[in-house]
Amino acid sequence: MNILPNDLGRQYSLHAAEYEAKALEVLRSGWYILGREVEQFEAEWAGYIGAKYCVGLASGLDALWISFRLLGIGRGDEVIVCSNAYIACVMGISMNGATPVFVEPDEYDNIDAEKIEAAITPRTRAILAVHLFGQACDMTRIMEIAHSHGLKVVEDCAQSHGNHWQGKTVGTFGDVGCFSFYPTKGCGAFGDAGCIVTDDEALAQKFRVFRNYGSEKRYHNQIVGANSRLDEIQAGLLRVKLSHLPEFDAERRAIAGRYLAELRHPLIRLPRVRPGADSTWHQFVIHVKKGRDELAACLKEKGIGTIIHYPIPPHLSEAYRYLGKKRGDYPIAERYAGEVLSLPMYNGMTEEEQTFVIEAVNAWEP
Ligand SMILES: *Cc1c(COP(=O)(O)O)cnc(C)c1O
């Protein structure tokens, strides 16, 4: 058997005719940028998430850095982010010249809200709450801290499309919710795409202006903006994806349910869902207490692909050497980098494939 960590072709083939019809419809429309598809997708996504406004952008990274830019956060400012975040989260902060300040994750693989206050300084302006792996941060605690210290909150929901904290969809707690529609994400496009959601009408309007060279009216540029437009084909295809998202989520929950019930190994700790949250299982991340790389190699030999999310914590990456951090500064993130392993998880994964993965993991002899 040959099982990929994520097989995008499977999900595509479940509704291929619908995607193909939509792509042709947009191609034949003669209108490719900022049109009807984008407008409708924005309305539908805002409705799905439960936010008042959605603005389509070119990528998740754009959603992040433009958020900090429009919230007025830049050089000399600090933004708190979890130490095991994806590198794009940190780049979203540092692209405007702001400084990322790392806070360690908890047992749910996301920021430990109880450690945030110790990291706040007079320069702290915002908290970036990253909902990693389809899990949710403790948004009640994070919003409490933000309110009592006068901080902005940006949520990175790139990996958490539509899961909840205490019944409310992530992305609707902070000032802005940022989404990536990179193909592997929950609602994945067929190329790069992203968006923000917010309940602040004036802020939403600023995003609309900024993404299009700072202009509302063509050739009338109010501010120095960027080109970060969601295009019509991606928006159209995302509308098809969104119409099936509840099925996709239910299928991933069923796969995760089997993994949780049937995986059993003394060296493996299964993922934990924070009480009060639900998960869309963007990734199924196990912690291997010892021999993670041996397990990955053993699975590979059997034809099972896995991924490490992520092998190098941002503070140890070459890109952030200028922060002057060293090994030992964030021991939990460093330990996680050595023990996490994401098992195959994708829509269209057969029961036989799930069984094969479960049996291979359970049979691993270190
Ligand atoms: C994918 C991702 C991003 C970046 O999104 P792009 O669309 O690839 O720019 C940011 N944050 C997280 C947590 C992600 O998983």
The ligand as a Tripos MOL2 file, in Angstrom:
@<TRIPOS>MOLECULE
LIG
   15    15     1     0     0
SMALL
NO_CHARGES

@<TRIPOS>ATOM
      1 C1         -0.6450   27.9720    5.9260 C.3       1 LIG1
      2 C2         -0.4830   28.8460    7.1160 C.ar      1 LIG1
      3 C3         -0.1930   30.2100    7.0020 C.ar      1 LIG1
      4 C4          0.1710   30.8560    5.6980 C.3       1 LIG1
      5 O1         -0.7740   30.7560    4.7190 O.3       1 LIG1
      6 P1         -0.3390   30.9050    3.1680 P.3       1 LIG1
      7 O2         -1.6490   30.9490    2.4710 O.co2     1 LIG1
      8 O3          0.4930   29.7320    2.8270 O.co2     1 LIG1
      9 O4          0.4070   32.1950    3.0590 O.co2     1 LIG1
     10 C5         -0.1690   30.9690    8.1510 C.ar      1 LIG1
     11 N1         -0.3870   30.4320    9.3520 N.ar      1 LIG1
     12 C6         -0.6400   29.1210    9.5160 C.ar      1 LIG1
     13 C7         -0.8930   28.5860   10.8860 C.3       1 LIG1
     14 C8         -0.6690   28.2790    8.4020 C.ar      1 LIG1
     15 O5         -0.8910   26.9720    8.5840 O.3       1 LIG1
@<TRIPOS>BOND
     1     1     2 1
     2     2     3 ar
     3     2    14 ar
     4     3     4 1
     5     3    10 ar
     6     4     5 1
     7     5     6 1
     8     6     7 2
     9     6     8 1
    10     6     9 1
    11    10    11 ar
    12    11    12 ar
    13    12    13 1
    14    12    14 ar
    15    14    15 1
@<TRIPOS>SUBSTRUCTURE
     1 LIG1         1 GROUP 0 **** ****
